[in-house]
């Protein structure tokens, strides 16, 4: 699993990189408060977040994530 840092909203959750199982869209989701962001820049600033916009999630591969061409540091973690 991969993340980009800690949530600015709840101040405790990891900003995980996840993928919607149905649409395959990759987005950011806090593992504690479940806030969601379409891009990592907004997630790291704590702006433009939503909840329940996306459906059931799965974890993308590093190859899936790199295809997004995001300009952020990506950290690997294990639950």
Secondary structure, DSSP 8 states (H G I E B T S, - for coil): -EEEEE-TTTSSSEEEEEEETTT--EEEEETTT--EESSHHHHHHT-S-BSS-S-SEE---HHHHHTT---S--EE---
